[in-house]
Amino acid sequence: MPARFKNALIWVFGALGGILWGYDTGVISGAMLFIKNDIALTPLLEGLVVSGLLVGAMLGAGLSGRLSDSWGRRRLILAASGVFILGTLGAALATGAAALIGFRFVLGIGVGIASVVVPLYLTELAPAHVRGGLTSLMQLLVTVGIFVAYVTDYLLAGAGAWRWMIGLGTVPAAVLALGILTQPESPRWLVGRGRSAEARTVLTRLRGDAGAAGEELAEIERTERAEREQSEPLTLRRLLSPRLRPVFVAGMLLVLFQNFVGINTIIYYAPTLLTDIGFGSDGAILANVGIGLLNMLMTLPAMRLIDRRGRKPLLLLGALGMCAAMVLLAVTNLSGLGYGTPLSALTLLGIALYIGSFAISWGPVQWVMLPELFPMRIRAAAVGLCVLFNWLFNMVVALLFPSLLHAWGAGANFLIFAGTTLLAFCFVHKLLPETKGRSLEEIEQDLLHGGPARSESARSAPVSSGAEAV
């Protein structure tokens, strides 16, 4: 088998967890329209069905840091696929709200594990100059999973077959389980376990050049030794130390804003929003397929631009686009125009602008940047902690939105999200460092010397205090 094809399989199987994540989070939006025909759901229970996955994802993310350090990245991805299969089958066969919520929780554990370990795995395997594009492959496959979920919802909507909608998620889980068995372990994890010879073999396979692999291995070993000499348990006090505080705060704010800009309201509840303005169930799900397709297609240019333009420019542009979309959605829904074609068209336009802006920026960039920000010895645990909070924030939005939609209407909620997108713009502009074009070890050296990670063009420039990028 050609080496290039082998490397392609590494990225595909490594990122396949993204399809599972996307499918299992996206499929519930259409399935919810039909679950209520078989299982009585109040607005609170509806929120719990959606957020049950998110509570499980918090647990999975919280466990992932320690488990990925002890088990290895590859073995933990394999375990996640098994959890996916168990949770999916249980949710598909559920006969009551409690069972459905419970198995969605189990499914969420797999999602949480994948959300930590897959970006970590891809980041540690990728060469620096294309790390953003390769790591964002997972986000592309998340959008592929969401799109496939929406298409599945549409094809099965006529029969109201929500159990099949959910149950088909076992297919990519089985493919992931079989595929990851053929892939290598992270060379950086291998070095941390004293298995440098195996790490050299993996790097040679990945880079196709024994000399380049040797140089990269030497850099990883130097960083590993430096970190070991000053290693101490990862605690909140350590994360809030002067050296790590800027990147920890940046990581936490990154995951906070990615959730509170409103993406979960669109992914989970778009069909509900569309039926509220006059769409039939079939029409709402068909429109949802278009949303999923746009989400997937707009991630493609992000994969190219993230290494060419940088992380921060994409985030800034995306925040402005999302803000404009939320203002349009708020004005449309608060205008009093009544239901009909103009309102439907403007609502779809606002949703499309929002999804396009998110998919080219905040969707992929968060998952690229989180593993880049933290030093190797604490990377898994720190990313796991940030992703745990990511799912907590996700759960809060998913749980509360049905009740807020019922109490305040869509327009008021869209105005709130317009405000949070403006705050997200200010955060990126003032506090978030740029990591484009740097190896993980170079980024870490900046941290060891008390400064934030800088872009390649700013390596010789002085670094200001705090986390502001130069």
Summary of the structure (lengths in Angstrom):
residues: 470
radius of gyration: 21.8
end to end distance: 44.8
largest distance: 68.6
contacts: 1811
relative contact order: 0.14
helix: 81%
strand: 0%
